[in-house]
Amino acid sequence: MSETTQLRVQELARFAQEQDFNQQYRQYFGDVWKEAGVKNISQMTVHDAEQTLKILADSEASPQFIKSLLAQAAIDGASPQVLEYFLASDIDGDGRTLATAIFQDGTNPLEPDTPKAQVLSPSQTEDLDWEI
């Protein structure tokens, strides 16, 4: 496990300890795990994690829900390898890991982040030399 990923797993564990998931949240999480075929989070495999990510991508889950789902997995004993797989994944294919999206940027890991286009103001265009 890389040092960065290890720090993200620790950050996820700290976040998990701060949470107080009520029964309704646990039901939502349980629905995701059930759909992914996960019967016991502590025995979850990387394949189970792949299935879970596909379900999350199809569901348009919020970044907070994804972060909370992973925190609940950490609380319920998901292995470090599975947590690492989740955090290192790039669901939307934008080159940014799930961990970067939810912990660093606060962006949606299910939607590609695109660089913002630079818009030229009228004062910037006045100095341009136009040639034909």
Stockholm file with secondary structure:
# STOCKHOLM 1.0

chainA/1-132         MSETTQLRVQELARFAQEQDFNQQYRQYFGDVWKEAGVKNISQMTVHDAEQTLKILADSEASPQFIKSLLAQAAIDGASPQVLEYFLASDIDGDGRTLATAIFQDGTNPLEPDTPKAQVLSPSQTEDLDWEI
#=GR chainA/1-132 SS CCHHHHHHHHHHHHHHHHCCCCHHHHHHHHHHHHHHTCSCGGGCCHHHHHHHHHHHHHHTCCHHHHHHHHHHHHHTTCCHHHHHHHHHCCTTSSSCCHHIIIIIICCCTTSCCCCCCCCCCHHHHHTCCCCC
#=GC SS_cons         CCHHHHHHHHHHHHHHHHCCCCHHHHHHHHHHHHHHTCSCGGGCCHHHHHHHHHHHHHHTCCHHHHHHHHHHHHHTTCCHHHHHHHHHCCTTSSSCCHHIIIIIICCCTTSCCCCCCCCCCHHHHHTCCCCC
//
